[in-house]
């Protein structure tokens, strides 16, 4: 973005009465490649991101193989080349990680470092966590922390088989203790840490008092244990949903500025995988396509405490500042033209069969949302909602056949030469190569 730019071969868009936002930076996604393409791929996940106004995603290390050395980072980068939005890749910590080769790559951050096991069984002990903090500090890398302490899990809950048993098992106290321990350890070595998916007001307050940044997910912001009767095992995630009172207190901290950002922890699993007992179902829910639309609907509601400026800060301005990506996060000259156009007077209900993630479900079925009309990454339109009546060569509609879905192929991989379909009511994606945000070296364009 800048002044005096040429409009040759440009396109004029009437945005009267609409709002333009900087694209969301989602600092916490699990796009499942390599290892689990039946759940999600970089192609399908990034298209879901673009359709939800997310212009940059950060993938977590618990893939197969886990991203714990330079070779694994390089392999994941090859899959990330399928992304239509910009991206970052976090490095992981396990007993056999190779910090020297890992930090030599263009890491977004180190983490999420798991202080208790979650999907991928990457939980580590206190000594290894402290060594990882030291290695990250020496390399000038931020550490993101999954803060749960398994010593405070409630074993008595394991005799239950109802959907709420998971929340009863992974207690709020387990998070509070882990956040405090992480903050103390970081302070001892001067490490810069960030608490991922904080789910308790107590944990957020401990982090804030220690000068540590936090993120909150849309599911912890808008869902609570009282929703589990309807969600069943589809509401199992780590950390789990909390009581309604805690959810309301969490919302207050998101609205008043105590929480730094919203990140989705987009963690898709198939319906077949989630249709299991509460102890056998995998943890995680999809969210990359619905996060910003849900927040915009909250801001459009005069009875909520969230405003549009706060949504902008939570989704773009603050993530760019916390993770030092100054070329993104704001609509200013010299910044990347990562833009999202929305009509905040137009709310629609979320429907899973209209979303673009490969897992085919959402915990927010029926929630009000404000979806983007179009999304732009570095000046290139990557997505237009159904009112786009025609699409230039190099684009594709979001409609997918059952064969596409079962094979894990993205909407452009349908063997038709990427020619757009003629149905004007279908969403349209444009062919675009996302880039590693760390390759930009944090420089603004003069």
C-alpha positions in Angstrom: 0.0 0.0 0.0 1.2 3.5 -0.7 0.5 6.8 -2.3 0.9 7.5 -6.0 0.7 3.8 -7.0 -0.3 3.2 -10.6 -3.8 2.1 -11.3 -3.0 0.8 -14.7 -4.9 -2.5 -15.3 -6.4 -1.9 -11.9 -9.9 -2.7 -10.6 -12.2 -0.2 -8.9 -14.4 -1.6 -6.1 -17.3 0.3 -4.6 -17.0 -0.1 -0.8 -19.7 2.5 0.1 -21.1 1.6 3.5 -18.7 -1.2 4.1 -15.6 -1.7 6.3 -12.1 -2.6 5.3 -10.0 -4.5 7.8 -6.4 -5.6 7.8 -6.2 -9.4 7.2 -6.2 -11.5 10.3 -3.0 -13.1 11.4 -3.9 -16.5 12.9 -0.9 -17.4 15.0 -2.1 -20.9 15.8 -3.3 -23.4 13.2 -2.8 -27.1 12.6 -2.9 -27.8 8.9 -2.0 -31.4 9.4 0.6 -31.8 6.7 2.8 -33.8 6.6 1.2 -36.8 8.1 -2.6 -36.4 8.3 -3.9 -35.1 4.9 -7.2 -36.8 5.5 -7.9 -34.2 8.2 -6.7 -31.1 6.4 -4.1 -30.0 3.8 -2.3 -26.7 3.3 -4.4 -26.2 0.2 -7.8 -26.7 1.9 -6.8 -25.1 5.2 -5.5 -21.9 3.5 -8.6 -21.6 1.4 -10.7 -21.8 4.5 -8.5 -19.1 6.0 -8.9 -16.8 3.0 -12.6 -17.3 3.0 -12.6 -16.2 6.7 -10.4 -13.1 6.2 -7.2 -14.7 7.4 -4.2 -13.6 5.4 -1.4 -15.2 7.4 -1.4 -18.5 9.3 1.2 -20.0 11.6 1.4 -23.8 11.7 2.2 -25.8 14.8 4.8 -28.6 15.0 2.8 -31.7 16.0 2.6 -33.2 12.5 4.2 -36.5 11.4 7.1 -36.1 11.4 7.1 -33.4 14.1 8.8 -30.2 13.1 11.7 -30.6 15.6 14.7 -30.3 13.2 15.8 -28.5 10.1 14.9 -31.4 7.8 11.4 -31.6 9.1 11.0 -27.8 8.7 12.2 -28.0 5.1 9.7 -30.8 4.4 6.8 -28.9 5.9 7.8 -25.8 3.9 7.3 -27.8 0.7 3.7 -28.5 1.7 3.2 -24.9 2.7 3.9 -23.9 -0.9 0.3 -24.9 -1.6 -1.0 -22.1 0.6 -2.9 -19.2 -0.9 -2.2 -17.1 2.2 1.1 -16.1 3.8 2.4 -18.4 6.5 4.9 -19.1 9.2 6.1 -22.4 10.7 6.8 -23.0 14.4 9.4 -25.4 15.6 8.7 -28.1 18.2 10.5 -29.5 21.3 10.8 -33.2 22.0 13.5 -35.3 23.7 15.2 -35.8 20.3 14.9 -32.4 18.8 17.8 -30.7 17.1 17.8 -27.1 18.2 20.8 -26.1 16.2 19.4 -27.1 12.8 15.9 -25.9 13.7 16.8 -22.4 14.7 18.9 -22.0 11.6 15.7 -22.0 9.6 13.3 -19.1 9.2 11.2 -20.1 12.2 8.2 -18.0 13.1 8.5 -19.1 16.8 9.4 -22.1 18.9 6.3 -23.9 20.0 3.7 -24.5 20.8 5.8 -26.2 23.5 3.6 -28.7 25.2 3.9 -28.9 29.0 1.3 -31.7 28.9 0.5 -34.2 26.2 -2.0 -33.2 23.5 -2.4 -34.4 19.9 0.9 -35.8 18.8 2.1 -36.7 22.3 4.8 -34.0 22.5 4.5 -33.2 26.2 7.9 -32.4 27.8 9.2 -32.1 31.4 10.5 -29.2 33.3 14.2 -29.7 32.6 13.7 -29.9 28.8 11.4 -26.9 28.9 14.1 -24.8 30.6 16.7 -25.9 28.2 14.4 -25.0 25.3 13.9 -21.5 26.8 17.6 -21.0 26.9 18.1 -22.2 23.4 15.3 -19.9 22.1 16.7 -16.9 24.0 20.1 -17.4 22.6 18.6 -17.5 19.1 16.3 -14.6 19.7 13.2 -16.6 19.1 9.8 -16.3 21.0 8.5 -19.5 22.7 4.8 -20.2 22.6 3.5 -22.4 25.4 0.7 -24.9 25.8 0.2 -24.4 29.5 -1.3 -27.4 31.3 0.3 -29.3 34.2 -0.7 -33.0 34.1 0.1 -33.3 37.9 -3.2 -31.4 38.4 -5.4 -33.4 36.2 -8.4 -34.9 38.0 -8.1 -38.7 37.8 -11.5 -39.1 39.5 -13.1 -37.9 36.3 -11.8 -40.8 34.3 -14.7 -43.1 35.6 -17.2 -40.9 33.8 -18.2 -41.2 30.2 -20.2 -38.0 29.6 -19.0 -35.2 27.3 -18.2 -33.0 30.3 -15.8 -35.5 31.7 -12.9 -34.1 29.6 -13.4 -30.6 31.1 -13.6 -32.1 34.6 -10.3 -34.1 34.0 -8.1 -31.3 32.5 -8.8 -28.8 35.3 -8.5 -25.0 35.4 -6.0 -25.4 38.2 -3.7 -27.4 35.8 -3.6 -24.4 33.5 -3.1 -21.9 36.3 -0.2 -23.8 37.7 1.5 -24.3 34.3 1.2 -20.6 33.3 2.8 -19.6 36.6 5.6 -22.1 36.2 6.2 -21.0 32.6 6.3 -17.4 33.5 8.8 -18.0 36.3 11.0 -20.2 34.2 11.0 -17.6 31.4 11.9 -14.8 33.9 14.9 -16.8 35.2 16.6 -16.9 31.7 15.1 -13.8 30.2 13.1 -15.7 27.6 10.3 -14.2 25.7 7.2 -16.4 25.9 3.6 -16.3 24.8 0.8 -18.3 26.3 -1.2 -20.2 23.7 -5.0 -20.7 23.9 -5.5 -19.4 27.4 -8.8 -20.7 28.7 -9.0 -19.3 32.3 -9.2 -15.8 33.6 -6.7 -16.8 36.3 -4.1 -17.9 33.8 -4.5 -14.7 31.8 -4.1 -12.6 34.9 -0.9 -14.4 35.9 0.6 -13.9 32.5 -0.4 -10.3 32.3 1.2 -9.6 35.8 4.4 -11.2 34.5 4.4 -9.1 31.3 3.7 -12.2 29.2 1.4 -12.1 26.2 -1.7 -14.3 25.7 -4.0 -15.5 23.1 -7.6 -16.8 23.4 -9.5 -19.0 20.9 -13.0 -18.3 19.6 -14.2 -21.5 21.2 -13.0 -20.6 24.7 -14.4 -17.1 24.1 -17.9 -18.1 23.0 -18.5 -21.7 24.2 -18.6 -23.2 27.7 -19.2 -26.5 29.4 -23.0 -25.9 29.2 -22.6 -26.4 25.4 -21.2 -29.9 25.8 -24.5 -31.6 26.0 -25.2 -30.5 22.4 -21.6 -30.7 21.1 -20.7 -34.1 22.7 -17.2 -35.2 21.7 -17.1 -32.5 19.0 -16.5 -30.2 22.0 -13.4 -32.0 23.2 -10.2 -29.9 22.9 -7.1 -29.0 24.9 -7.4 -27.1 27.0 -11.0 -28.0 27.5 -14.1 -25.8 27.7 -14.6 -24.1 31.0 -17.6 -23.2 33.1 -19.9 -20.4 31.9 -18.7 -18.0 34.7 -15.1 -18.4 33.6 -16.1 -17.9 30.0 -17.7 -14.6 30.8 -14.7 -13.5 32.8 -12.5 -14.5 29.9 -14.6 -12.5 27.5 -14.2 -9.4 29.8 -10.4 -9.7 29.5 -10.5 -10.1 25.8 -12.7 -6.9 25.5 -10.8 -4.8 28.0 -7.3 -5.3 26.4 -5.8 -7.7 28.9 -5.7 -10.5 26.3 -3.4 -9.7 23.4 -4.9 -11.6 20.5 -7.4 -14.1 19.2 -5.9 -17.2 17.6 -8.0 -20.2 16.4 -6.0 -23.3 17.4 -7.7 -24.6 14.2 -7.3 -28.4 14.8 -9.5 -30.4 12.4 -10.4 -34.0 12.7 -12.8 -36.0 10.7 -16.3 -36.8 11.8 -15.5 -40.5 11.9 -12.6 -39.7 14.3 -14.7 -37.5 16.6 -17.6 -40.0 16.7 -16.0 -41.9 19.5 -16.1 -42.0 23.3 -15.0 -38.9 25.2 -11.8 -40.7 26.1 -11.0 -42.0 22.6 -12.1 -39.0 20.4 -9.2 -36.7 19.4 -8.9 -33.2 20.8 -9.5 -30.2 18.6 -12.0 -28.2 16.6 -11.8 -26.3 13.3 -12.0 -22.5 13.4 -9.8 -20.7 10.9 -12.7 -19.7 8.6 -15.1 -18.6 11.3 -13.0 -16.7 13.8 -13.0 -13.2 12.3 -16.6 -13.5 11.1 -17.7 -14.5 14.6 -15.8 -11.5 16.1 -17.3 -9.1 13.5 -20.8 -10.3 14.4 -20.0 -9.7 18.1 -18.8 -6.2 17.2 -21.9 -5.5 15.2 -24.1 -6.4 18.2 -24.6 -3.2 20.3 -25.1 -5.3 23.4 -21.5 -6.8 23.4 -18.4 -5.2 24.8 -16.3 -5.8 21.7 -15.9 -2.9 19.1 -14.5 -3.0 15.6 -11.2 -1.4 16.7 -10.7 -4.0 19.3 -11.4 -6.7 16.8 -8.8 -5.2 14.5 -6.2 -5.1 17.3 -6.9 -8.7 18.5 -6.7 -10.2 15.0 -4.1 -8.1 13.2 -2.3 -5.2 15.0 -1.3 -7.1 18.1 -0.2 -10.4 16.5 2.0 -8.4 14.1 3.5 -6.5 17.1 3.9 -9.5 19.4 5.6 -11.6 16.8 7.6 -8.8 15.1 6.1 -8.9 11.6 5.9 -5.1 10.9 5.0 -5.5 7.2 1.6 -6.8 8.3 -1.2 -5.9 10.7 -2.3 -2.5 9.6 -3.7 -0.6 6.7 -0.8 1.9 6.2 1.6 3.0 3.4 4.5 0.6 3.2 2.6 -2.4 4.7 1.5 -5.4 2.8 -1.9 -4.9 1.2 -3.5 -7.7 3.3 -7.1 -6.5 3.2 -10.6 -7.8 4.0 -13.8 -6.2 2.9 -16.9 -6.8 4.9 -20.5 -5.5 5.1 -21.1 -5.5 8.8 -24.9 -5.0 8.2 -25.0 -8.5 6.6 -25.0 -11.3 9.1 -25.5 -14.9 8.2 -25.7 -18.1 10.2 -22.7 -20.4 10.1 -23.4 -23.7 8.2 -20.8 -26.5 8.1 -21.8 -27.4 4.5 -20.9 -24.0 3.3 -17.4 -24.0 4.8 -14.2 -24.9 3.1 -12.2 -26.9 5.6 -11.9 -30.6 4.7 -13.2 -31.9 8.0 -16.8 -30.9 7.2 -18.1 -29.7 10.6 -17.9 -26.7 12.9 -18.7 -26.2 16.6 -20.4 -22.9 15.7 -23.3 -24.3 13.7 -26.0 -21.7 13.6 -23.9 -18.8 15.1 -24.2 -15.4 13.6 -21.2 -14.3 11.5 -20.1 -11.6 9.1 -18.1 -13.2 6.3 -15.8 -11.3 4.0 -16.9 -10.2 0.5 -13.3 -10.6 -0.6 -9.8 -11.2 0.8 -6.6 -9.8 -0.5 -3.0 -10.9 0.2 -0.1 -8.6 -0.7 -2.3 -6.8 -3.2 -3.7 -9.9 -4.9 -7.3 -10.9 -4.5 -7.3 -14.5 -3.3 -11.0 -15.0 -2.4 -14.4 -13.6 -3.5 -17.7 -14.6 -2.0 -20.5 -15.8 -4.1 -21.6 -12.4 -5.4 -18.4 -12.5 -7.6 -20.3 -13.0 -10.9 -17.3 -13.9 -13.0 -13.8 -15.1 -12.4 -10.6 -14.5 -14.4 -8.4 -17.4 -15.7 -6.5 -18.9 -12.8 -9.3 -19.0 -10.4 -11.6 -21.8 -9.2 -14.9 -22.1 -7.4 -15.1 -23.6 -3.9 -17.5 -26.3 -5.0 -15.9 -29.8 -4.5 -17.1 -33.2 -5.6 -17.2 -36.1 -3.1 -14.1 -37.5 -4.9 -12.2 -34.3 -4.2 -13.1 -34.3 -0.5 -12.2 -37.9 0.0 -8.9 -37.6 -1.6 -8.0 -34.5 0.4 -7.6 -32.4 -2.8 -8.2 -28.7 -2.7 -10.9 -27.0 -4.8 -8.4 -26.2 -7.6 -7.2 -29.8 -7.9 -10.2 -31.1 -9.8 -8.4 -32.0 -13.0 -10.2 -29.4 -15.1 -7.2 -27.1 -15.8 -8.3 -24.7 -13.0 -11.0 -23.2 -15.2 -13.7 -21.5 -13.1 -17.1 -23.0 -12.9 -20.0 -20.9 -14.2 -22.2 -20.9 -11.1 -22.2 -17.3 -9.8 -23.4 -18.3 -6.4 -20.2 -20.2 -5.6 -17.2 -18.7 -3.8 -14.2 -18.1 -5.9 -10.5 -18.6 -5.0 -7.7 -17.2 -7.1 -4.4 -18.9 -7.7 -1.8 -17.3 -5.5 1.4 -18.4 -3.8 1.6 -17.6 -0.2 5.1 -16.8 1.3 6.9 -17.4 4.5 6.5 -14.1 6.4 10.0 -14.5 7.8 11.4 -14.3 4.3 10.4 -10.6 4.2 13.0 -9.8 6.9 10.5 -7.5 8.6 11.1 -4.7 6.2 8.5 -2.1 5.1 8.3 -1.0 1.5 9.4 2.6 1.1 
